[in-house]
Amino acid sequence: MAVTLVALAYPSMLGLSKVATAQDRVISNTQWGPLTEQDRDFVVKVRAAGLWEYPVGQLGLQKSTTPAVVTASKHLVDGHAALDTTCRKIAPMLNITLPNLPSPQQQGFVSQLKADSGKKFDSDFANILRMTHGAIFNTISKIRSTTKNSLVRALADQANNTVLDHMTVMEKTGLVDFDQTIFQQTTPPKLPNSDLTPPPPAAGQPEVVLTPPPNATSTPVDINGIAGGGAAAASPGASPAPTAG
């Protein structure tokens, strides 16, 4: 597989509201198709989303006061564990470095929900997560319709189904303020790039693994079934390390 190591170094600007130039620039030609900057950034975004939404789902299971928020929490844990497995499988195949922590902005969401309790927790949980899922939903559509890389396309398919499910369960809580949420989704705050960027992992740091729940219903992408089984000979990636949660 032909790769350009320098071009695939950990990107300097990533996050929910990332804006960059030349996002369609091809940075690597792989056996699964060309990989662009926006393809690479999408894989990192999906990983970063799981790194904060998975523990928030665990928080919801502990703190929620309503059955609907408990259900939404279960969907977060289940869906992001499966997405994380796919990300960790395809990242080494595409020579993409994944973060072990979400962005500072995303860490702020976790801190806010940790500090909440009772009905405020439930309300903030539903509205924050409906807003963030709505924002990434448009990104998934763009990636799915434009990427020429079959691994990224498969991840986009999985992410589309997962994010739509998560948006739906948030709405079913009956707590979403659509006027406020859609305004925040379409008019994000102008934060510095450092707040939107997941920090790169420290050298030698074990890869964080989001462990599927015992009753998992979501499944990762069948990598071996892509491109006529061409993925079978590729590196499977890092072995499971410390789990989150």
N, C-alpha and C positions, 0 to 999 in steps of 0.2 A: 504494500500500500504506500503510495506516495504521499508524504506529509511535509508540511513546512513547520518545523518546530517553533521557530521564532514567532510566526504568525499565530500559532495556537497557544501561545503563552496566556496565562490567566488574564482575561480582559480587564481593562482598567475602569470601565464604566458599565455597570450593570445594575438593574433594579426595576421596580414596578413601572417607573415613569421614564425609563431610559430613552434618551434621544441621542443618536449618533449619526455620523455620515458614512456613506459607502457601505450600508448594511448588506447590500447584495454582492459585495466583493467576495469572490471565491478565495478562500484561504487554504483550501486543501482539496485535492482530487483523490477520492477514496474509491474503493471497489463497490461502495453503495451509492455512488454519485457524488457530485461536487458538494463541498461544505462551505457555506457562506458565513459571514460574520453574524448575521441574524439567526442562522441555524444554530451556531455555537452558543450564542447568547440565550436562545430559547431553551436549550438543554440546561443551562445554568439557572435560568429563571425557574424552571420546573423544580429543580432540586432545591433551590432556595425557598420556594413556596412551601414545600413539604417540611423544611427544617423549622418553620414557625407554626404552620397550621396543624401539623401532627401533634406537637405538645399542647397546642390550644385545644385540640379535640380531647386530649387527655384531661385538660383542665375542665372542659365542659362536662365530662363524665363524673367529675368530682364535685363541681360547684353548681351545676344547673338546678333550677327549681321547677322546670317544666319537662314533661316527657318529650315534647317536640325538639327541644334543644339537646336533650340526651340523644335522640335519634340522629340529629345533625352532627353531633360530636362523634358518634360511631362511624358515620359516613366519612368524616374527615380523616380519622385514624386509618380506616380501611382503604380508602382511595389513595391517600398519599403514601402509604406503605407500598402499594403496588406500583405507583408512579416512580417512587424512589428506586425500587428494584430495577425498573427499566432504565432509568437514568444511569445507575451505577454499572449496568451491563454495557450500554452503548458508549458511555464516555471514554473508556480506555480504547475501544475500537476506533473512535474518531479522534483520539489523542486530546480530549478535552479535560481540563482540570476542574473538578467540582469543589465547591465550598463545603465547609463543615459547619458554618454558621450562617444564618440569614443576615440580611442587611440591617444596619442600625435602625432604619425606619421600621422594618418588620419586627425587630427585637422590641421596639417601642410598643407595637401592638400587643405583644406578649406581656410586657410589663403592665400595660394598662389593664388587661384582662386579669392578670394575677392580683391586681389591687382591687378590682371590682368584687362585689358580692351581691347575692340576692337577685332581685329583678333587674338591677342595673347591669349585672354581669350578663344576664340573658339578652337584654336589649343591645348592649355594646357588642356582644358576641355575634348576634345575628346581623347587625348593621355593618360592622367592620368586615366580616367575612363575605357578605353579599357585595359590598363595594369592591373588595380586592378581587373576588372571583369575576365580577363583571368587567373589571379592567383587563384582566388577563385573557378573558374570553375572546376579545377582539384580536389580540395578538395571536392566539392559537389559530384563528380563522385565516389570518394572513400567512402564517407559516405553512399551514396545511395546503393552501392554494398555490404557493409559490416555490416551496422547497423541491429540489431535484434529488435530495438524499433520502433513500428509502428508510433508513433508520430514524431519521428525524421525522419523516412523514408518519411512521408507525407510532412514535411517541406523541405526535400531534393528535392522531386519532384517539389514542388512549386519554390524553389530557382533555380533549374536547368532551368526551363522554363523562369523565370524572368531574370536570368543572361545571358542566351543565347540571349534573346530579347535585353537586354541592350548592349551586345557586338555588336549585329547586327546594332542597330541604331547608335552606335558610328562609326562603319565602314562606314555606309551610309552617314556620314557627308563629306566623302572624305578628311578628315584632318588627318587620322591616319598614322603615320610613322611606318610601321610594323617592319622594322629592329630595330629601337630604342625601340619601345614598347615591342616587344617580348624579346629583350635582357634584358630590365629592369624587365620584368615579370619573366624570368627564372634565372636572376642573381641579386636578390634583395640585397640592401646594408646591411652590417652587423651592424645592429642597436642594442643597448642595449635592454634588455627585457622590461625595463621601457617605452621605446618609442613605443613598440608594444602592450602594455597592456591597455585595457580600464579601467579607474579607477572604483572601486566599488562605488555604490551610497551611499551618506551620509545617516546615520540613519534618518528615518522619512521623507526623501526626496520624494515628489510625483513622480510617474512614468511618464516619458516623453512619450507622445503619438504622433505618426506621423499620422496626420489627412488625410484621403483619400480626393482627390480632388472631387469637385462636380460631375464631369463627369467620375468618376473612372470606368475603365474597368477590372482591375485585382481584383480577389477575394481571400480572405483568405481560408485556408483549412477548410473543414467541419469537425470539431473535433468530433461532435456527431455521425458522420457516421463511425468513426474509431473503430475497434475492436468490432463490433456489438453494437455500441452505448455505449460502456463501459465508454466513456469520459463524458457522460451526467451527471453523478453523481459527477464528480470532481469539484473542485473549479474553477470558471471562471476566477480567477485572479483579479488583481487590477482594479478598475474602472478608466475610463478616467480621466486624470489630465491635467496639463498644456500641451498645444500642442507645437510642434516644428515649427518654422517658423512664 
